[in-house]
Amino acid sequence: MLVEENIKDFKTALTICEHLINYKLIPIIDR
């Protein structure tokens, strides 16, 4: 059970990182 919860948290963290990267990169590319 603990492993499954850790995997969910890891995927959530990855998703947040992807959104942050996209949010920072898109304005740079648009310029």
Secondary structure as GFF3:
##gff-version 3
##sequence-region A 1 31
A	DSSP	alpha_helix	2	30	.	.	.	ID=ss1
###
